[in-house]
Amino acid sequence: MQELEWIWVNGKLVRWQEAKTHVLTHALHYGTAVFEGIRCYKTSQGPAVFRLDEHIRRLFDSAHIIRMCLPYAQEEVKKATLSVIRANNVEECYIRPLAFRGYGEMGVDPTRCEVDFVIAVWCWGAYMGEKALREGVRAKISSYARSYINSSSPRAKTSANYLNSALAKMEAKELGYDEAILLDVNGFVAEGSGENIFYVKNGILYTPHPYSILLGITRDSVIRIAKNLGLEVQETLVTRDDLYLADEAFFTGTAAEITPIVEIDGRTVGTGKPGEVTRRLQEVFFRVVRGEEPGYERWLSYVKEV
Ligand SMILES: Cc1ncc(COP(=O)(O)O)c(C=O)c1O
């Protein structure tokens, strides 16, 4: 990881190397943390954060689900996010706000541990590589099921939920694939280890219903862009066979952006190359995030001080 200069820690900018925590931090032992992944893109008017308000809203929603009271208001987190990007003087970056139960008491009950809040930024190119964005990835249906809605709230972006993702990702990579696709406990397609999933069949765009997944902000952006392009979009139950027989498929996520899927479990998806609808959505998406597509300006928060 390439280090930058500053990390925002509990209200102050702290030198990168000095942003440390105690080994008995509650979240380190029990996963009691919520976080976000946000991207800031270079635009003609300087760096701009994509859908910052929605990401901060989701961070607060995740905290609410796990009964964690965040020590800042949403507007303060927004200002802090923009300030840490400015301090590090970067044109493009990935942004990671993290609120975690800190040092205090040991034991599963986190309520006596203070909440610490950090915001770090770093330069992060294409999540699965530029080639993946251009040529697509090979995915494997995981042997791990997505966390059940009544066990660990997949809708909350908690650190604890990412053990499930990490197990699925490691398994997929060990088997020679790029990414995992997790089914829910009922056997329907849920999402990737760090992405939502879409497929195209006969010109219609399908994506799993919102129950067993993280409600992705890229997912929402793609649904809106697709509808604005005149495509029909259905949020529905999806089976692995739907994916095997799809004309096109792709992952969406802040890190993964729009990554085509060209093979699932050894079966080619469509022609085995990124499809036309996927390409079109990628093109428009990358113009939107760079402020080049009229009508989507409200999704950008400019970093420069006005
Ligand atoms: C499990 C999971 N699903 C979906 C997503 C996509 O969400 P978003 O588009 O908001 O980044 C992510 C990424 O954060 C994720 O980790």
The ligand as an ORCA input file, in Angstrom:
! r2SCAN-3c Opt
* xyz 0 1
  C     -20.605     -7.347     -0.053
  C     -20.717     -6.137     -0.919
  N     -21.775     -6.026     -1.743
  C     -21.924     -4.967     -2.545
  C     -20.989     -3.942     -2.560
  C     -21.185     -2.765     -3.472
  O     -21.546     -1.636     -2.763
  P     -21.197     -0.188     -3.290
  O     -21.606     -0.137     -4.706
  O     -21.971      0.731     -2.432
  O     -19.729     -0.022     -3.126
  C     -19.886     -4.018     -1.717
  C     -18.896     -2.952     -1.679
  O     -18.870     -2.176     -0.784
  C     -19.746     -5.133     -0.865
  O     -18.694     -5.249     -0.053
*
